[in-house]
C-alpha cells in the first residue's frame, strides 16, 4: 500500500508554489478592472490557467503535505478553488486509490455497452461537473487507509457556506464580479481536467504519463513527473526524481491532448507555455528584489 502523507515533516511549507494562486488572483482582479471584452476574456483565461496549475501544483501539494489544516486556511483555499478544499481532498484521495480506473471520479474511461470506452477530450474537459456529481454521491470514495473520510467530509459544509456567502457578497458589490468568478471557476477546472487527461491518456496501455523536460519541471515544480509521483506519493515535490522506466509523452500534460489531435495547436500552446514560464521567472525575481529592497531599507533605518 502506497503511503499518501508526507514522511518528512521537517521541510518547510511549500510557500514558493503559492505563486500560482497568487497569479490567479492577480489576473482575476485585473479582469474585473477592464471593460473591453477582449481584455477581460484574455485575463480571465490567464486566471483560469493559473487556477489549473494551482490545483495540480499548489493545492495538490497541500493535500499531500498535511492531513488537516486550520479552518481559516480551508476556507481561504476553498475561495481560490471555487469548491470546498476538503472536497478536492476527497477527489484526490479517490484518484490515488483507483488511479484512472472506472471508480476514479476523474477517470478518462467510461463503461459503455460492456466495454471500456475512452472519453473524448472535449466532453471530458468541459463536462468536469460530472466528476463533482460522482464525488458527492459516493459513500466510500477511497480506501480508508488513505484517510478518515468521515472527518474530512465533516469539514466540507462550512466551506460550502463560505462559498455561498462569498458569492452573495460579489452579487451585492456587482453582478459582473459573480459572473467573472463563475467563469474563472468553470474554465479553471476545465483546464484542470484537460491537464488530467494528459496525465492519464485513455490508451490500451492506460499509462500514467510523465513529461520529462528538465526546464519545464524546474519552472513548474516537477509537475511533469506524474508517474513518479504516483509511485511515491509520500514524497515532497522536490524529492521526486525522473525514473528511467516511466512512460513518456512529448508535450506538457495540459498541451498533450491537443498536440496529439492538432499538432499546430500543440506547438502554439507550447510557445505560450514558454512565455508563461518566463513570466513566472520574472515575477519571482521581482518579488525577491522587492523583498531584498525592503530588507535593506529596514537595515539602514536600524543603523
Secondary structure by P-SEA (a helix, b strand, c coil): cccccccccccccccccaaaaaaaaaaaaaaaacccaaaaaaaaaaaaaaaaaaaacaaaaaaaacccccaaaaaaaaaaacccaaaaaaaaaaaaacccccccccccccccccbbbbccaaaaaaaaaaaaaaaaacccccccccccaaaaaaacaaaaaaaaaaaaaaaaacaaaaaaaaaaaaaaaaaaaaaaaaaccccccccccccccaaaaaacccccaaaaaaaccccccccccccccccccccccccaaaaaacaaaaaaaaaaaaaaaaaaaaaaaaaaaaaaaaaaaaaaaac
